[in-house]
Amino acid sequence: MRKIIIAIDGYSACGKSTTAREVARELGYRYIDSGAMYRAVTLYFLDKHVALTNPKEVERALQDIKISFVVNSKGISQTFLNGRNVEKEIRKMKISENVSPVSAIRAVRVAMVEQQRRMGKDRGVVMDGRDIGTVVFPGAELKIFLTADMLVRAFRRQKELLEKGDLVDIDTIVANLKQRDSIDSNREESPLRKADDAEGIDTTHITIDEQVDEVIRLAVARMILQPGKQV
Ligand code: DC
């Protein structure tokens, strides 16, 4: 069967990463978490006190940033920033609170999109994010747009954080998700929106397994039916 690109976009905490990771595992595809890349940039900017309003500083910092993904012995993709495993650090609330303004900067997006396209050039990838179906791979054979009710998203995110030892109250999480939804959807550069040809899946009342099964079903149909497209 031909290799395709699967783009999974949607709001924060709708199950994008979990779905994308599992779909990639089942299909033997590469999983790329584009949000992790923006998180890694945010970590770097915070550590180096990069002034977001200073384009020169931002450009200079971007030239010093190298992001890569390495699959560990448990088969889980780990994010590396300049050779250092930052997977744990980038999931912290501190990064979530600062990532949206960083990812709204045009120079940051240009640098990340270039890397993302390179990672997907051989196809056979599942990439999740906000602009994968609209900007990064507008020719992706399968585009998915995930949504879910706010409280369900907040409780899922709280559980995820707790599993990593970060206890955050639900109001703080709701406030963060709302703020990120607003910045991600209203920014000038590549705002979050559903591509016209994306399949919408509301994950409020379905399990991860059901989400994964649905995406695999759609993917297999695309692999059989569609000739490869240029992206
Ligand atoms: O998927 P996530 O919550 O880890 O993403 C973190 C942030 O990165 C999110 O608030 C918006 C930004 N992002 C983006 O602008 N474009 C992407 N393709 C992926 C993430």
Residues whose N, C-alpha, C, O or C-beta is under 5 A from the ligand:
A	BS01	DC	S12 S34 G35 A36 Y38 V99 S100 S103 D128 G129 R130 D131 R180 D184
